[in-house]
Amino acid sequence: MKTPKVHPKTVLVTGCSSGIGLATAKLLRNRGWQVVPTARKPEDLDMLRRDEFAPVRLDVTDSASIADASAEVMNRFNGQLGALVNNAGFGITAAMEDCSRDMLRAVFEVNLFGMQELTNRFVPVFRKQGYGRIVNVSSVLGELSLPFAGAYSASKFAVEAASDALRRELFDSGVAVSIIQPGPIDSRFSKNLAHRTDEFAGNPTSPFLSFYKEAIETRKNGTAGRTAEGFMKPPEAVAEAVFQCLEKSRPPIRVRVTAPAHFGAFARRFLPAALIDAVAVSKLRKKLQNRT
């Protein structure tokens, strides 16, 4: 009789300083997984240690940091790993005409390049053990691009494409790749966006100057996204979706957590592009008129 493969319940979760990453690390630990959470800043690593985690420092924009973190995880778990959750993300609020090459590169470095470089460190491990779970946290904006989210959307479209390709390439390996599209989540992400939007508010020639200034204030005050409040879910809802992707014998390819995530996917597939344009432009025009 063939000996069944052992599926190690060990997982590396990136971007655990707050929000989805932190909620995922806690939920998985409570469900019996050995979790290695990552963060970049010393104060966030200290916070994780106070919560009785043994975190690893990881900056996904730095290849040396990726190599060091991967080696540390492999050393801890004797060369095996059950799952990788790519949650670390970076976004900006900016019109495409205001995005410099450097800002576009910064978004892609975190959301795509770093994610894939880290994943490629573990794919050979998963192949060798004949088992593995990869969960990439994407966005509904990886299917539907909206004004002022073009750079973020472009990076998440790329995450979706890379994930689909990797999943198909791993068809006979025992390794599953899942994508999660959270939608509006009650987290620190909006406030972080405010600080990155400051750069564009300082551009006196931008036609969207008044929009940027108000966006900064509403995000810093925690009043951004009120139109989505009725659909907003806590980060634990995404953590639960991650858990299902790790535990199911046949993990889902895509999980959409909130109603807006489901609607965005529906709109992308079934509504004419001209209709989506008309709705987006109407809302954009109203926002700009209210700020003049």
matplotlib code that plots the C-alpha trace (Angstrom):
import matplotlib.pyplot as plt

x = [0.0, 1.2, 2.1, -0.2, 1.6, 1.9, 0.3, 2.2, 0.0, 2.7, 2.1, 3.9, 1.6, 2.9, 1.8, 0.8, 1.2, -2.6, -5.9, -6.2, -2.7, -2.9, -6.5, -5.4, -2.3, -4.5, -7.3, -5.0, -3.1, -6.4, -7.3, -4.2, -1.7, 1.8, 2.0, 5.0, 3.7, 5.9, 6.2, 8.7, 8.8, 10.5, 7.5, 5.1, 7.5, 7.5, 3.6, 3.5, 6.0, 3.8, 1.0, 3.2, 4.1, 7.6, 7.6, 10.1, 11.1, 10.3, 10.5, 9.1, 10.7, 14.2, 15.5, 18.0, 15.2, 13.1, 16.0, 16.7, 13.1, 12.6, 15.7, 14.5, 11.1, 12.7, 15.1, 12.2, 10.1, 12.9, 12.6, 8.9, 6.0, 2.3, 1.1, 2.0, -0.4, 0.7, -1.2, 1.3, 0.0, 0.5, -1.8, -2.1, -5.0, -4.0, -5.2, -3.1, -1.8, -0.3, 1.5, 5.3, 7.3, 8.7, 5.3, 4.1, 7.2, 6.7, 3.2, 4.3, 7.3, 5.1, 2.0, 3.5, 7.3, 7.9, 4.9, 6.1, 9.8, 8.7, 6.4, 9.1, 11.3, 8.7, 7.3, 10.2, 9.6, 5.9, 6.7, 9.2, 6.7, 3.8, 1.6, 1.2, -1.3, -0.7, -3.2, -2.8, -4.9, -6.0, -8.9, -12.1, -10.0, -8.0, -11.0, -12.6, -10.6, -12.0, -10.8, -7.9, -7.2, -5.5, -2.0, -3.4, -5.8, -3.0, -0.9, -3.9, -4.8, -1.3, -1.6, -4.7, -2.9, 0.2, -1.9, -3.9, -0.8, 0.9, -2.2, -2.2, 1.5, 1.2, -1.7, 0.0, 2.1, -0.4, -0.1, -3.2, -3.3, -6.3, -7.1, -9.1, -10.9, -11.9, -13.8, -14.4, -12.8, -12.6, -8.8, -6.0, -5.5, -7.5, -5.5, -2.3, -3.5, -4.0, -0.3, 0.7, -1.8, 0.0, 2.5, -0.2, -1.9, 1.4, 1.2, -0.3, -0.9, -3.0, -6.6, -7.6, -5.9, -9.1, -10.0, -6.7, -6.9, -10.3, -9.4, -6.5, -8.7, -11.5, -9.1, -7.1, -10.3, -11.6, -14.6, -13.6, -15.7, -18.9, -20.9, -19.6, -20.1, -23.2, -21.2, -18.0, -16.8, -14.1, -10.7, -11.7, -14.1, -11.1, -9.1, -12.0, -11.8, -8.0, -8.6, -11.1, -8.5, -5.9, -8.1, -10.3, -9.2, -10.2, -9.5, -11.6, -9.9, -11.4, -13.2, -15.1, -15.7, -18.1, -21.1, -19.2, -16.5, -19.3, -20.9, -17.6, -16.9, -20.4, -20.1, -16.8, -18.3, -21.8, -22.2, -21.1, -17.9, -19.7, -22.2, -19.5, -17.7, -20.9, -21.5, -17.9, -17.7, -21.0, -19.7, -16.4, -18.1, -20.2, -17.2, -15.3, -18.2, -18.7, -15.1, -15.0]
y = [0.0, 3.5, 5.7, 8.7, 12.1, 14.1, 17.6, 19.9, 22.5, 25.2, 28.5, 31.7, 34.8, 38.1, 41.6, 40.9, 44.4, 44.9, 44.1, 41.0, 39.6, 39.9, 38.5, 35.6, 34.8, 34.7, 32.7, 30.1, 29.7, 29.2, 26.5, 24.5, 25.8, 26.8, 30.3, 32.4, 36.0, 38.6, 42.4, 45.0, 47.5, 46.8, 48.1, 45.7, 42.8, 43.7, 43.8, 40.3, 39.0, 40.5, 38.4, 35.4, 34.9, 34.3, 36.6, 37.0, 40.3, 40.5, 43.3, 42.0, 44.8, 43.5, 40.2, 39.7, 40.0, 37.5, 35.1, 35.5, 35.1, 32.0, 30.4, 31.1, 29.5, 26.4, 26.1, 26.3, 23.7, 21.3, 22.0, 21.7, 24.1, 23.5, 26.9, 30.4, 33.3, 36.3, 39.2, 42.1, 44.9, 48.5, 51.0, 54.6, 56.9, 58.7, 59.5, 57.7, 60.9, 61.8, 58.5, 58.6, 55.6, 55.4, 55.3, 52.6, 50.6, 50.9, 49.4, 46.6, 45.8, 44.9, 43.6, 41.5, 41.3, 40.6, 38.3, 36.2, 36.1, 34.9, 32.3, 31.0, 30.3, 27.8, 26.2, 23.7, 22.8, 22.2, 20.2, 18.0, 17.2, 16.7, 19.1, 22.8, 25.7, 29.1, 31.8, 35.2, 38.1, 40.1, 42.5, 43.1, 45.9, 43.0, 42.5, 46.0, 49.1, 52.4, 56.1, 56.9, 53.2, 52.5, 51.8, 49.5, 47.8, 47.2, 45.5, 43.3, 42.4, 41.2, 39.2, 37.5, 36.7, 35.3, 33.3, 31.7, 30.8, 29.3, 27.3, 25.7, 25.1, 23.2, 21.0, 17.7, 18.7, 18.5, 22.2, 24.4, 28.2, 30.2, 33.9, 36.0, 39.2, 40.8, 43.9, 46.6, 45.5, 47.5, 47.9, 50.4, 50.3, 53.5, 55.5, 54.3, 55.4, 58.9, 59.3, 58.1, 60.5, 63.5, 63.4, 64.1, 66.8, 68.7, 68.9, 72.3, 71.4, 68.4, 68.8, 66.6, 68.6, 69.3, 65.7, 64.6, 67.1, 66.0, 62.3, 62.8, 64.4, 61.8, 58.9, 60.3, 61.0, 57.5, 58.7, 57.3, 54.6, 55.4, 54.4, 50.9, 50.7, 48.6, 46.0, 46.2, 43.2, 42.7, 41.3, 38.1, 37.4, 37.3, 35.2, 32.6, 32.5, 31.9, 29.1, 27.4, 27.6, 25.9, 23.2, 22.0, 19.0, 20.9, 24.6, 27.2, 29.0, 32.4, 33.5, 36.8, 37.9, 40.8, 41.8, 44.5, 41.9, 39.7, 42.6, 43.8, 40.3, 40.2, 43.7, 42.8, 39.7, 40.7, 44.4, 46.4, 48.4, 51.5, 51.1, 50.7, 53.7, 55.8, 54.9, 55.5, 58.8, 60.0, 59.3, 60.9, 64.1, 64.4, 64.1, 66.7, 69.1, 68.9, 69.9, 73.0]
z = [0.0, -1.0, 2.0, 2.0, 1.7, 4.9, 4.4, 6.8, 8.4, 8.2, 6.5, 5.7, 5.6, 4.2, 5.2, 8.7, 10.3, 10.3, 8.6, 6.5, 7.1, 10.9, 11.0, 8.8, 10.9, 14.1, 12.6, 11.1, 14.4, 16.2, 13.7, 14.3, 11.8, 12.6, 11.3, 10.3, 9.8, 8.2, 8.4, 7.3, 10.1, 13.5, 15.4, 13.6, 14.2, 17.9, 17.9, 16.4, 19.0, 21.8, 20.3, 20.8, 17.1, 15.9, 12.9, 10.1, 8.7, 5.0, 2.5, -0.8, -2.7, -1.7, -3.2, -0.4, 2.2, 0.2, 0.2, 3.9, 4.9, 2.7, 4.2, 7.7, 7.1, 5.5, 8.4, 10.9, 9.2, 8.2, 4.5, 4.2, 4.0, 3.6, 2.3, 1.3, 1.6, -0.5, 1.2, 1.2, -0.9, -1.9, -3.5, -4.5, -5.4, -8.5, -12.1, -14.6, -16.1, -12.7, -12.2, -12.7, -13.7, -10.2, -8.6, -11.1, -10.4, -6.6, -6.9, -9.2, -7.0, -4.1, -5.7, -8.5, -8.7, -5.0, -4.7, -7.6, -6.5, -3.1, -4.6, -6.8, -3.8, -2.6, -5.7, -5.9, -2.3, -3.0, -6.2, -4.3, -1.5, -3.9, -2.0, -1.4, -1.3, -2.7, -1.9, -3.6, -2.3, -5.3, -5.7, -7.6, -9.1, -10.7, -13.0, -13.1, -13.4, -12.0, -12.1, -9.7, -9.2, -12.5, -11.2, -8.4, -10.9, -13.4, -10.8, -9.6, -13.2, -13.5, -10.2, -11.7, -14.9, -13.1, -10.7, -13.6, -15.5, -12.4, -11.5, -15.0, -15.0, -11.7, -13.0, -12.1, -9.1, -6.2, -5.7, -5.8, -6.5, -5.3, -5.7, -3.2, -4.1, -0.8, -1.9, 0.8, 4.0, 7.3, 7.6, 7.7, 3.9, 3.3, 5.8, 4.3, 0.9, 2.2, 2.9, -0.6, -2.2, -0.6, -3.5, -6.1, -4.0, -4.2, -8.0, -8.8, -12.4, -11.9, -13.1, -10.1, -7.4, -5.5, -5.5, -4.1, -1.3, -0.2, -0.6, 1.8, 4.4, 4.2, 4.4, 7.3, 9.1, 8.4, 6.4, 3.1, 1.5, 3.3, 0.3, 0.7, 4.4, 4.0, 2.1, 4.2, 6.0, 8.7, 7.8, 9.5, 6.6, 4.3, 6.8, 6.8, 3.0, 3.1, 5.6, 3.2, 0.4, 2.6, 4.0, 1.1, -0.9, -4.0, -3.2, -5.1, -7.9, -7.0, -3.8, -3.8, -0.2, -0.4, -2.5, -4.4, -5.3, -6.8, -8.6, -10.1, -11.5, -12.9, -14.5, -16.1, -17.7, -18.7, -18.9, -22.0, -21.6, -22.8, -19.9, -17.3, -18.8, -18.6, -14.9, -14.0, -15.8, -14.3, -10.8, -11.6, -13.0, -9.9, -7.6, -9.5, -9.6, -5.9, -5.3, -7.5]

ax = plt.figure().add_subplot(projection="3d")
ax.plot(x, y, z, "-o")
ax.set_aspect("equal")
plt.show()
